[in-house]
Amino acid sequence: MHTEALAALEFPAIVERLAGATATSTGAELARALVPSADHDEVARRQAVTAEAIALLEASVEPPFGGISDVREAAAHAALGGILTPEALSAIGLTIGGGLRARAALDEHAELAPLLDELGAKIDRTLAPLAEEIGRRVEQDGSDLRDTASPRLRRLRTELREGRQRVAEELRRLSRSPALREHLQEDFVAQRGGRPVLAVKASARRSVPGIVHDASGSGQTLFVEPFQVVELNNRQSEAAGAEREEVVRILRELSTAVGERADALEVLVEATGAIDLAVACGTVSRRWRGSPVEVSGEVRLLGARHPLLDPATAVPIDLDLGPLRALVISGPNTGGKTVALKTLGLAALLHQSGLRPPAVTAGLPVFDEVLADIGDQQSIEMSLSTFSGHIRNLVAILDSATERSLVLVDELASGTDPVEGSALAQALLTRLAEQARLTIVTTHYPELKEWASATDGAANAATGLDPETHAPLYRVALGRPGTSHALQTAERLGLEGSVVSDARNRVAPERLRIAELLAEAEAAERTAIEERAATERERAEVRELGERARERETELEAETEKVRASAARARELAVAEAASDLADARA
C-alpha cells in the first residue's frame, strides 16, 4: 500500500490507537508496523485471529501479558558471551513467566482460539527452569543478586555486614572518648573513598593518629581514618572484593544459561507480541463496534462510521454500491463528502489489516491497492500549486491502479479553470472507471454529475443540508447528485444579504432551476424517509400492543385455569367432608 494514501486516510492514527491497546512493547511495535495486506489468504488469517481474540474477550478469558518485556537484545548479548545485569536477568525471568502464563491460558481455551493457541505453542515450556533459577538467585526488582544466590555469597555478605558493624562501633567509641572528643569537628562518622572516617579539626591533626583521606573546602576539617580501624577496614575491603568476584561469577553463570536459550527467548517475545497484537485488534474492533466483513466482489457498507470520530456523534452512512465502478459524490462543503471517502477507504484498510470496520453490515473486496488523493497537495518547497500537486498524484494513481484497486479522489481536477477542469475530470474518471475496480470522487462540477448520470456502471450520490437550519446532515444518498448550496452556506456564515442576492442573480436561470429541482428532490426524499420511519414506528407500536394483548390474554387464561383448579379442589374437599360427616352420623 502507498504510504501517501495511508497518511491521507489517517491510517497512522489508527495504528497509534491500536498500539495504545497493546500490553507489551513488542505488541506496540508490531501494531505501529502494521500495514494492510493485499493477499486474500493473509487477510482471511488476520480476520480469523481477530475473531478468536474477540471470542476470548467476550468470554473474559483473554491471555495475561503481565511481566513480559522485549528481552531479545539482552538474550543476544548473552549469546555473544556478555554478562547481564541483575535487572536484565530479572526481566528475562519475568518475561518467561509471563509467556508461559499466556500459553497456559490459551491451552485452556484452545477450542475458542485454535490459531492463537497455535501461536502460543511456540513458547517453549522448557524455559521454566531458567526462569526459576533466575528467580531463586536474583531479586525480583532486579536491584541485586539475592544473598542466597550461593553459599559463598551469603557468607561474604554476612561477613561484610558484621565487619561494618564492628567498624562503626569502634568509630563511635573513639568519637566518644574524652581524649579525642575535643579534637573532632563533628561527632558523626563520614565516608571518604569508601572508608569510614572521623571529621577532625585541622589544628588537632597530630592528636588523632590515622590516615588523612580528604579535607573540607575551607581546610578547617580533615577526614581521618584512625589507625585503630585501618586493619578492620582492610579486612572489609578484602571481603568486598571477594563479594564482587562472586557476584560476577554468578552473573556470568546465569548469563551463559540465558545465552544458550537465546533463540527460544526470541521466539517467546515474538509469539507473545503477535498474540498481544491480535488481542489489541479484538479490543479496538469491539470498542468501536466493528462488524465482521463478508469478502465479496462488491462494496456493501451499512451503518458505517469513521473510526476516529466520536461514535456518539458520528452519523453512520450507507454505501451499498453493488457492481458500480464509479461513484460521484456531490453536495455542500462540510457536508460529509470527504468523510464518506475516508470512511470507505479506512473500512478497506482496517479489513485488510485484521481489524473489523465500524459498521452494522460490511461486505468488501480485498483490494490490491487503496489509492487516495485527499487534501491540499500544495508544496512551496517543491514549487507545486494545489492543482499541480493533485495532477502529480493522479499520474501516480493511473500508473498504479489495477482491476483490484480502490481509488478515492477528493475534488477531482479542481483548482484550475472550471471548464478545463471539468473536462479533465470527466476524462480522468472515464479512464479510472475502466482501469480500477472502484473509483469514488467528490466534486462540485455539474458536468461530472451529468457524466455519472449518463454512464453505465457509474452513479451519483449526494450529501445535503438541513432545509430549516442549513446545517450539514453528513448523510450520503445514492442515486442522485447533490447541490453545493454555496450561496446558502455563505449567507448562513454571515455574508451580507445583498452580496448573496447579487450572486444569485448572476447564476444562469437554468442552473438555479436545476439546483431548485435537486433541493426539491432532496426534500421529498427526506420527507419520504421520515414518513417511512414514522410508519415503521407505528407498526412497531402496533406490534408491541398486539404482543402485550397476547401476553395479557395468556395471563388471563392462566388465571382462569388457576380459579377453575381451585374451585375443583374446593368441591372435592367439600364432598369428602360431607361424606365423612355422613359416615360419622351413621355410626
N, C-alpha and C positions, 0 to 999 in steps of 0.2 A: 504494500500500500504506500502511496506517495505521502511523505511527511507533511507536505504543504496542505494536502486535503485533510489529513488527520488534525492539523492545527486549526484549519478553517472551521472544522466541525466540532472543535473543542474537545477532541478525544483526550488530549493530555490532562484536562481537568477530570475526566472520567477515571483515568488510571491513578491519579493522585487520590481520588476518593476511594478507589479500590485499595491502594496501598495503605490508606488510613484504617481500613477494616482488617488488615492482617495483624497477626500476633507475633510474628518473628521478623527479624531483619532480612532474612533470606526471602521470606514471602513477600515483603515490601519491595525488595529488589526485583523479584520476578514480576510483580504487578507493574512496576514502572517500566519494565522492559517488554510488557505485553503488547503485541500488535495483532490485528485481525489476520486470520488465515484465509486463503482462497481455496484451500483443499477441502473437498466435501467430507472426506473421512475424518480429517483433523477437526473440522467444525463439529461433526457429529460426536466425536470423542469428547471434546471440550464440553459440549452441552450435556452429554451423559454424566460426566464427572460433576458438573454443577448440579444436575438433578439429584445425584446421590448426596451431595453436600446439603441440599435443601431438605431431603428426606431425613438426614441426621439432625439438622437444626430443628425441624418440626417435631421430631421425637425427643429433643433435648438430650441427645447422646453424641454430640459432636466431639471429636478428639481434643484433649487438652494440649496446650503448647507451652506450658509454664517451664521456665528454666532453659529453653532452647535458644542458643545463640550461634552465630556463624563462627565456627572454630576451625574452618578449613585452613586458614593461613597458619594458625598455631600448630595444627597437625602436620602440615607440610614442613614447617621449620623443624619440628621434632624429627621428622623422617630424614632430614638432612644432617642430623646429629646435634641440633641445637638443644639448649637447656631451657625449659619453660619455667616461667614464674609460677608461684603458688596460685596467683589469680587466674592465669591461663589454664592451669590444670584443673582448678575448681570449675571453671566454665565448661571444660570438656566433660567432667564428671556429671555436672548438672544437665548438659545437653544430651548425654547418653541416657540419663534417667528420663528426661522429658520425651525423647524419641521413643523409648521403649514403652512409656505410658501411652503415647499416641498410637503405637502399633497395637497394644493390648486392647485399647478402646475400639479400634477398627476391627480387630479379630472378633471381638464380642458381638459386633453388629454387622458381620460380613454379608448377611443376607440383604441388608438395606443398601450397602455400598460396596459391591464386589470390586469395582475398578479402584476405588480408594483403598480398599483392603489389599489389593494387588500392589499398589504403591507402598503401603505400609510394610508389606512383606520384604521389601528391600532393606529394611532396618534390621541389622544383624543382632540377634539376641545374644550372641556370644561376646558382645561388648560389655555385658553386665558385670563380669568380674573386674574389668578395668575400672568401671565406674565405682565399684565397691572398694577397690584398692585405693583409688584417689580419695574417696570419701573417708576412708579409715586414716589416711595419713595427712590430708590437707584440710585446713579449716574451711567450713562451708562458704564463708565470705571471701575466701582466697587471700586473706591477710597474711597468713604464715602457714608453716607446717605445724601439725599438732605435736605436742610434747611426746605423744605416744607413737610417733611415726617410726621410731626404732628404739630399742632398749638403750643404746648408747646416747641417742639424743636426749632421752628422758634423764639419764644420769648426768649429762653435761649441763643441762638446763637447771636441774636441781642444784648442782654444784655452783652454778653462776648465781642463782637466787640466794643461796646461803652465803656465798662469798660477798655479794653486795651488802647483805645484811650485816656481816661482820665488819666490813669496812665502814659502813655508815655508823655503826655503834661505836667503833673506835674513834672516828672523827668527832662524833657528838661528845664522847668522853673527853677528848683533848680540848674541844672548844669550851667545855665547862670547867676545865681545870684552872685553878687560881693563877698558875704560872703563865698560862697563855691568854687568858681571857682579856686582859688589859691591852694585849698587842693585836687583837683582832678588830678589823673594821666592822664586820658583821658576824653574827653567831650562827649563820646558816651554812650548810655545805653546798658548794657550787660544783660545776663540771667544766673542765677545760681539757680539750684534746682527748675526750673520752675518759679522763681520770678525775676522781673526786678530789677537790682541793678546798683549802680554807682561804677566806679573804683576810689578808694580813696587812696592817699598816706598813707603808714603805719604810717609815722611820724605825720600825721594830724588826727589820728583816733578820738580823742576826739572832733575835730572841726566839725565832721559830725555825729550827733546823729542818731543811727539806729542799725539794726541787721546785724552782720557780717555773710555772708553765705559762704565765701571762701577766699582764699589768693592765690596770684601768686606763682609760683615755687621759685622765688627769695626772696619772703617775702616782697618785696618792695610795693606791691599793695594789698589792701583789697577790697573785693567786698561787698558793704554795701547797705542794703535796708533802705533808710531813713524812720524815723518814720512817716513822713508826708504822705507816700503812703502805709504804712502797712495795714491800715484799708481797703483802696481801693483794695489792693491785696488779702486781706482775703475775701472780697466780691466776687472777681474774682474766687478764689479757690472754694468757695461755689457754684457759678454758674457753674463752670467747672464740679464739682462733680455731680450736678443735670443734666447737659447735658449728662454726661457719663451714668448715670442711665437711662435717656430717650432713649439714643441710644441702650442700652442693651434691654430695654423693646420692642422697635420696632423690633430689630433683632430677639428677641425671638418670637415675634408675626408672623413675616414673615417666620421664620424657622418652626414654628408649621404648618403654612399653606403649606409649601413645604413638610414636613413630611407626612401630610395627603394625598398628591398626589404622594408619592414616587414610588408606583407601576406603575402609569401611566407615570411617568418620565422615569422609567427604560424601559418600552415598547417603548416610543418615541425614546430613544437613540438607542435601538437595531434595531428598524424598519428603522430609518434613516441610520444607519450603513449598514444594508442589502441592502437598495436602493443605497447607495453610492458605495458599492461593485459591484452591478450589472452595474451601470453606468461606473465604472472603467473597468470592464470586456469588456463592449462595446467599450470603448475608446481605450483600448490596442488592442483589436481584429481589430478595424478599422485601427489603426496606422500601424499594420504590414500586413494589407490587408488579414485578415483571411477569410476563406471560411466556410459556414455552412456545417456541417457533415451529410451525409446520413448514418444512422445506418444500417449496414448490417453484414453478416457473413464473409465478405471478406475485405481485405485491398486494398484500391484504392486511392493512393495519386498521383496527377498530379501537377507538378509545385510546389512541396513542398519545403519550405525553413526552415532552422534552425532559430527559432525566436530570438535568441540572436545575430545572425550575421547581419552585415550591409546589409539591403535589396538591396542597390545599387551595392554591390559586390558579395553577396551570389549567388551561382549557384543553380538554382532550380533542383530538382531531381524528377523522376517519379518512383513510386513503385506500379505498378498495378499487384498485386500478386494473384488475383483470389483465388482458393481453396488451394493454396500451404500451406504446413505445415512446410517446412524448406527452408531456403534460405542461400546459402553460398556466401559471398561477398569476392572477392579476387582482388588483384591489388597492386600497389606500395605503400610504406609508404608515408604518407602525401598526398595520392591520394583522400581522402574523405571517406574511409570506415567507420571510427568511426563517422564522421559527419552524414553519412547516418543512422547508428544505432540510434544516438541521435535524428535525425530529426523525425524518425518514433516513437521512444519512447516518445518524447515530444509531438508529434501530438496526441497520445493517451491520455497522461496525461492532455493536455490542453482541449481536448474534454470532458473528464470526470470531469474536474474542472469547466466547464461552459464557457471556452474561445473558440474562433474559431482558429484553427491552420492556419498558413500562407500557403496557397496553392491555386491553381486555382480550383481544384476539390478535394473533400475529401469524402471518404467512409470508415468507420471503425466499427469494432465490439465494444461492451462495454466489456472490459477485466476485469476479477475479480482481476488480479494481473499484474503489469508490473515488471518483474524480470530482473535485469541487473547486469552483471559483466563486468565493463568497467574501465580501468585504472590499474595502478600498485598497487597490494594489499600487497606489501612488508611491514612488520612491525618488526622493530628491537625489540621494546618493548615486542611484543607477540612472538618473536622468529619464525617469519614466513618469508619464502622466497617468491619471486614473485609467483612461482608455487604453493607453499603450500597455499598462500592466495587465489589464483584462485580456487583451489580444494575445500577449505573450503566454498567459495561462491557457487560453483556448487553443493555441497552437500545440502546446504540450498535451492537452486533453485529446485533441484529434490524433496525435501521434500514438497515444496510449490506449484509447478506447477500443474494446473488442465486443463481440457478441454477448459477452458475460458481464459487461461493465455497467455501473450505475453512474450517471453524470448529473451533477447538480450545479446550476449556474444562476447566480443572483443578478438580476438586471442585465440580461443578455445584451451585449453590444451597446451599452449605454455610455454616456459621457462624451458623445460626439454629435455631429449634425443629425437631427431626428430622422430625416428622410433616408440618408445613407445608413444610419444606424439600424433603422427598421428593416431595410433591405438586407443588410448584413446579418441581422438576427434571424430572418427567415431562411437565408441560405445556410447559416450555421446549424440551425435546428433541423433543417431538412437532411443535412449530412449526418448529424448526430443520431437522428431517429433511425436512419438506415444502418449506422455503424454500431451503436451501443444497444444494450438490452433495454435500458430505460433512461430517458433524459427528462429532467424536470427543470424548468426555468421559471423565473419570475420576470414580470415586465410591466411597463406602462404603455407599450406601443399598441395602438389599436390594430395595426396591420398584422401583428403577430397573433393577436386574439382571433382575427379573421382567418389566418392561416390554420390555427388549431381547429376552428370550426369546419374548415373545408377539407382537411387532410385525414385520410384513413389512418387509423392507428394513433391518432392524436386527439386530445380533448382539452377543454378549458376547465379551470377551477377558479373560484372566487373567494376572496376574503372581503369583509364588509364592515360597515359602521352601524351602530345602533341608530335608527332613524330619529329617535327622540333626544338622546344625549349626545349623539355623534361620537361616542366613544368606540374604540376598536372592539370588535367581537372576538377576534382571534380564532375564528372558525374557518374551515375550508369546505366550500360547497362545490362538489363536482358537477360538471355538465354545463356550466355557463360561465362567461367571463365576468370579471369584477370591474367596478369603476374606481377611478383613482380618488375621487372626492377631494381633489386638490383645493378647490375653492371653498368647500365646506370646512375643510381642515384649517385653511388659512384664516377663515372667519372665526372658527372656534378658538384659535390660538391668539386672537386679538387684532388681526389685521383690520384696518379701517374699512367700514362697510362700503364706502364709495369706491374704494380701490377694487374691492371684490366685485362690486356691481359693474364697474368699467371692464374688468377682466371677463366677466360673464358675457358682456355684450360683444366682446371681441372673438368669442368662440363661434365657430361656424354653427348655424342653426341645426344642421343635421347631426353634428356631434353632440350638441346639447340634447337633441331628441333621443339619440341612442343612449346617452347617459341616463335620461329620464326613464326610458323603457327598461334599462337594466336595473335601475333603482326600484321601479315598479315590480319587476320580476323578483328581485331580491326580497321586497316587502311581502309579495304574495307568497313566496316560498317560506318566509319566516312565519307568516300567519298560518300557513298550512301546517308547518311543523308544530306551532303552538296549539293549533286545533287538534292535531293528531295526538299530541301529548296530553291535552285535556281529555280527549276521548279515551285514551289509554288509562288515565287516572280514574275516569268514571267507570270504565269497565272493571278496573281493579277494585274499586269500591263496591260495585255490584257483586263481583265475585266474592269479596270479603263478607258482604252482608249475607249472600247465599250460604257461604261456608258457616257463618255464625248461626244462621237459621237451622242448617242441618245439624250443627253441634247441639243447638238448643232442643231440637226435635229428638235427637238421640238421648239427651239428658232427661227429657220428659218421659220418653219410653222406658228408660231405666228406672225413673222414679215410680212410674206406673207399675212396673213389674215388682218393685220392692213392696208397694202398697198391696198388690194382689197376693204376693207371697206372705206378707204379714197377716192379711185377713184370713188366708187359708190356714196358717198356723194357729190363729186365734180360734177359728172354727174347730179345728182338730182338738185343741185344748179344752174347749167348751164341751164338745161331745164326750171326750174322755172323762172330764169332771162329772158330767151328768150320769154317765154310765157308772162311775164309781159311787156316786150318791145313791143311785137306784139299787146297786148291789148291796150297799150298806143298809138301805131301808128294808130290803127283802130278808136280810139276815136278822 
